[in-house]
């Protein structure tokens, strides 16, 4: 029974640490670019897009599809990096245990 109590305490501690990391991730930013830097996307660790910067040179009313593709590529890369950053932080808490957090 003592081992079960210790296990529960460890799980509660890990859960609290994970919640703290998720909170901290809201304040951490990552940056991704597409088109050789023509589109820059900044996201936080909660996979929220914070800013998108588009170089005026890439804006061409006759080729809107290219700009759309660059924005999509930049956003997808920023979200991928954000997810990777969160997973790395959570691995530190979990001690390398394999797990999947819903929504991440």
Secondary structure, DSSP 8 states (H G I E B T S, - for coil): -HHHHHHHHHHHHHHHHHHHHHHHHTT-EEEEEETTTTEEEEEETTS-EEEEEE-GGG--TT-HHHHHHHHHHHHHHHHHHHHHHHHHHHHHHHTT-----TT-
